[in-house]
Each structure stands twice: as structure tokens, then as C-alpha cells.
Amino acid sequence: MTNQNSQERRRSERLKTLNFVSYRDKDDQGRVIGEGMAKTLDISLNGALIELQTMLENPHIAELELALDDDVVAIPGLIVNQKETDEGNYRLQVEFKDLKPSILHKLQSYILSFRKSD
């Protein structure tokens, strides 16, 4: 849900969700240096908060595959922030970048259906 704080920079409402995410961590030459599974904690049209168990070695551009109901969509993202939690996991703030219209439509439909189920 949106925060009314004047320092809030979010451009769209974030919905608390739990979606599975597969990710690939790549070096500056594009070689895969790590991969795994994670989960979303919240999602919006512009980005997501993702929790994973291991720190990314090169947290810049994320290659994500996100499960939205019955669809798995590839979403390019820019990692804005990575920090360790008190429990020893890592949280990534990911900004979605250059979404194809078909992916944006699936994301919009998912968010709309999620709101209707509340």
C-alpha cells in the first residue's frame, strides 16, 4: 500500500505479494556467476522488493523470471539497492526496465486481479 510520507518516491502502489522468482547474477561481461530462487515481498508496475538467501556478487542489472499466477514472465530490472536483513537474508529493490508491452499487460492484469481478490 502506498505511504503518504512526503519522502515517499514510489510512482505506483506496491501490493504485498508472494511470487516465486528465478534470477541470474551476471558479471560485467555477461557471464552467469550465480543463479537461484527468490520470492517477492511486494510488487508494482515499476518494480518489486525481492528476498533471496545469498547476496548477489554483481548487483546491477537483474535477469528475473517472475511467476504471475499461471504465467512465468522474463522481466529485466535494475537493482536499486541490496541489503542484508537481521535474519541473514538479502532484500533487493528492483526497478523494472524497458518492459515489453505484452509483459506490461500481464503485470497490469495480475495486479488488477490481485486487487479484486482483496
SVG drawing of the C-alpha trace seen along z (x, -y; Angstrom):
<svg xmlns="http://www.w3.org/2000/svg" viewBox="-13 -16 46 38">
<polyline fill="none" stroke="black" stroke-width="0.4" points="0.0,0.0 1.2,-3.5 2.8,-5.5 1.7,-9.1 5.1,-10.2 6.4,-13.3 9.7,-11.5 8.0,-8.6 9.4,-8.2 7.2,-5.4 5.4,-6.1 2.8,-3.4 1.1,-1.4 3.0,1.6 1.0,4.7 2.2,7.2 2.7,10.5 4.5,13.8 5.7,14.8 8.5,17.1 11.4,15.5 14.3,17.2 17.3,14.9 20.7,14.9 23.6,12.9 26.0,11.9 29.4,10.3 30.2,7.2 31.0,9.4 27.5,11.0 28.7,14.4 26.5,16.1 28.2,16.1 25.3,17.2 21.6,18.2 18.9,19.2 15.3,18.8 13.8,16.0 10.5,14.5 8.8,11.2 7.6,9.4 5.8,6.7 5.3,5.7 4.1,2.8 4.1,1.8 7.5,0.2 9.4,2.7 9.5,5.2 11.0,6.0 12.7,9.4 14.1,11.5 16.8,14.1 19.2,16.2 22.5,15.2 24.0,11.9 24.4,11.0 28.1,10.5 27.3,8.0 24.1,6.3 23.4,4.0 21.2,5.5 18.9,8.3 17.7,11.0 14.5,12.2 11.8,14.7 8.7,14.0 5.7,16.3 2.5,14.3 -0.4,16.8 -0.1,19.3 2.4,17.2 6.2,17.0 7.5,13.8 11.0,12.6 11.4,9.1 14.6,7.0 15.4,5.0 17.8,2.5 18.8,3.3 18.5,0.1 19.5,1.4 20.7,4.6 20.8,5.0 21.1,7.8 18.2,8.5 18.5,9.2 17.7,12.9 20.7,13.1 18.7,13.0 19.1,10.2 16.5,7.9 16.7,6.3 14.8,3.3 14.4,3.8 13.2,1.3 11.6,2.8 13.2,1.5 12.1,1.5 9.1,3.8 7.7,5.1 4.0,4.2 3.0,7.9 4.8,8.2 3.5,4.9 -0.1,6.1 0.5,9.3 1.8,7.4 -1.2,5.0 -3.6,7.9 -2.0,9.6 -2.1,6.5 -5.7,5.8 -6.8,9.4 -4.9,9.2 -6.8,6.1 -10.1,7.7 -9.4,10.6 -8.9,8.4"/>
</svg>
